Amino acid sequence: MYRVLTVDDERYVRLWLKNCLNWEELGFTIIGEAANGRDALDMIQENRPELVVTDMEMKGMDGIELMKQTRDCYPDTEFLILSGYNSFEYVKSAVTYEAVDYLLKPVEAEELKTALTRVAERLKKKERLRNTIITTMEENKRYKAEKLIFMLVDSEQYAIDRIMEMVNDLELPMKGEGCIALILALKQEKSTEAEAVTAAACRAVKEQMQRSGCPVCCAARDNKIYVLLEEGGEGCRENEIRLQCERLRRYLEIHFHLPVLAGIGRKVPDLLCVGKSFQEAGEALEICGVRNEDRIYQYMDMPHAVQKEVIQKYDEAVFANALARLDETTARECIEEVFLRISSLKEADIETVRMVYYRLLTIIIQEIYDSGMTPSMLDIRLERFFQAVNEPLSIGQMQEVLLKITAQYVDTGRKLQQTSNTAIEEARSYIDQHYREEISLRDIAEEIHMSASYLSSIFKARTGINVMDYITKKRMDEVVFLMKNPALKIYEISVAAGYQDTKYFSKVFRKIYGYSPSEYRKMLLKEMDGR
């Protein structure tokens, strides 16, 4: 069974997903549900589902950020989008992060079933691919390993079917249970002679690693040696790779009389994800090229060492707390203090400054969403601020950008705070008048001219209950009242209270009261007769 996590901020949608069809018949089992992207990410890290069925617009972390962060850590996870918004940007993001499908709410059960069938076929194809890779690696055809290495390095350029064709008769001396990629670059001019030197160095690397008992596969191209290691061998654990890499680098410099640089990627769970680790190793290698003091760089360390002198967890916590309290003075002081530290450093490379800017900007954006606001409410174009990470801005300009967006956030937050109490009363009034109809959080938000995410946030904060649960409570109060009239049938009560689907109504009722509607009604009427 493929494991599924459902993510939606509306409880009734999660209930519908759970009960709208027989998941096991399609080869799936729902292992959990989450009401927002942040909780979903925690569950993904803990349970590693093969499929995530998610909404796009949610409080705290939306579907786009959930896909992005999941792709960074678990690139093999599949996504199926269920959204109430026919937005070009949402659809574009779904395509960017390779979601299997983008279904518009309300979704028909048959439509969902068709999409899940496609997901199952895709997952089966991946399983076959993974099994083929592992099988071919156990057949000891090492002479074709170079082709496989570059197939994995360039994996984004190939369709799965193409990879399947190439891997059928290839073999690596490893099982691929946890892989780490590194790239060694020999600093020499490109030439036929250089190619021969790089090939010889590649063979030397392989021999050295095999002597240490570490399963390895190497390939040479363009003055670079691509090395794929299986974690767990002697000297090949993730925390030992840097030392092992330094030994290799020194060995090559001594025997080939050439400067050697090395970039190390992060560990990935299996061979299908190796392309990601090689990409990270390449990015780390680029850092080596501009930092003369570093001959080896690990992606996981980019560029944290100097950052620790500039910004620490305490600074981030104080900054986030000030934003949450709409305390612009403290927030400004935090930004100014951090940039003062940057200015006082003897050496502060631009990469460090950009990463500090990015960390502070990310905290601001997170607080915007946590407060229930959206960047558009602040007249902010996020891409412009994030593009600044790669633009040639001065330290002072980056500081001004952060101060500006902080001021916009605080000003908008204070204005919204003044109107939130009125908004909640308007929302309650609208629900009280329309709870017997098919209404959603989006309907209510549009009625009172407020974003759905912000309404959800302030409603829960002020009342202690979320909007959809409040609607359910109103409907159930009506149901219990109508049950006292023995002339009414259960389905009539269901429809009168706003539930057109009596089967779904019964499930919701049982979950709340612990009895079916008929059982509860019998007890209620019996109690009334006894008075």
ABEGO torsion letter per residue (X at the ends): XBBBBBBBABAAAAAAAAAABBAAAAGBBBAEBBABAAAAAAAAAAAGBABBBBBABBBGBBAAAAAAAAAAABAABBBBBBBABBBAAAAAAAAAAGBABBBBOBBBAAAAAAAAAAAAAAAAAAAAAAAAAAAAAAAGBAAAAAAAAAAAAAAAABBAAAAAAAAAABBBBBAGABBBBBBBBBBBBBBAAAAAAAAAAAAAAAAAAAAAGBBBBBBBBGGBBBBBBBBGBBGABAAAAAAAAAAAAAAAAAAAGBBBBBBBBBBBABAAAAAAAAAAAAAAAAAAAABAABABBBAAAOBAAAAAAABBAAAAAAAAAAAAAGBAAAAAAAAAAAAAAAAABABBBAAAAAAAAAAAAAAAAAAAAAAGBBAAAAGBBAAAAAAAAABBBBAAAAAAAAAAAAAAAAAAAAAAAAAAAAAAAAAAAAAAAAAABBBBAAAAAAAAGBBAAAAAAAAAAAAGBBAAAAAAAAAAAAAAAAAABAABBAAAAAAAAGBABAAAAAAAAAAAAGBBAAAAAAAAAAAAAAX
